[in-house]
């Protein structure tokens, strides 16, 4: 019998470390060469790690939430026979992980025999429910058998939400049954994407002095235009409010390019960009992710809508490439129908501005003679006050407001910047 030490592979782009999100196996489990053994996270991409050989899990290194170095010991797998594996440093061993197919990993082989093998160890293990260590610990504290719960996660993995649903619907007698009482509190470690989001929000709020500017926008004409476009072009993508806001943002940036920028506060360097790469704050089942619509200045309403749908769907189903989750120069955030009247968006560091969309409401508005029902929406926008003065911020939002309230301006070419007057000609 051989013991293979599996080392944590390079999960792409030469990263030096990755966070262990969850184990999908436990010591004693049998695996094949296509068994998912763990999930790791780098930047905002979750990657599944597959077993390179068939065998029995002898040892796991690390717990959920640990940050492990690439090349460090990851798993020990016992096999019945020697298996040829890629040597460390070889081309096969250093090939980047692909998330769509079973991946190879860097491994080191040992021929050391285990001291003893009991009858219990030799027997095939029972089917074990998939769950992260934190979920297992909580289930033990609650006296719940994970085998009684259907998992909704990847490969049927049981999540905290699955456990909550089970507890909510379990009969009182089933909750008792001589088991420990349900704990009054629950402690859930902050790991994976949630921890990265927390770190980014802490960085943004602690390092950026925000100024938030709020104004209301009359969207009545724009909504009529949207309906007219849907009727006239039924085969084009459905237009939400967002593509119109994206178009208004591009035109407003043409007037104030310093808003389309990032600020390196350590080097004290402001970088402005000609291309407008708009980050779209997107809520997913794992947390807030910001996929990017690149070169928005080159897009019309329908191409904006198409790309918007593509990247947000990719973010929600976990298929977005790493390049699609970085490189934004300004961000739009929206809570949709839950948007409230006012929000205070946190800037997506190192950008200098974020535009927040609040929910649409029909409100009575005074036109000078009477109150009329109008479709109103507030914009709550935040700016880095080290770079953007209040007057500049207000001018920027007012420009977006004008473009949305007079939507024909969204399709009008920008007039040329007036040059110096021509010298007088003496006749």
Secondary structure, 3 states (H helix, E strand, C coil): CEEEEEECCCCCCCCCEEEEEEECCCCCCEECCCCEEEEEEECCEEEEEECCCCEEEEEECCCCCCEEECCCEEEEEEECCCCCCCCCCCHHHHCCCCCCCCCCCCEEEECCCCCCCCHHHHCCCCCCCCECHHHHHHHHHHCCCHHHCCCCCHHHCECHHHHHHHHHHCCHHHHCCCCCCCCCCCCCCCCHHHHHHHHHHHHHHHHCCEEEEEEEEECHHHHHHHHHHHHHCCCCCCCCHHHHHHHHHHHHHHHCHHHCEEEECCCCEEEECCCCCEEEEEEECCEEEEEEECCHHHCCHHHHHHHHHHHHHHHHHCCCCHHHHCCCCEEEEECHHHCCCCCCCCCCCCECEEEEEEEEEEEEEECCCCEEEEEEEEEEEEEECCCCCHHHHHHHHHHHHHHHHCHHHHHCCCCCCCCCCCCCCCC
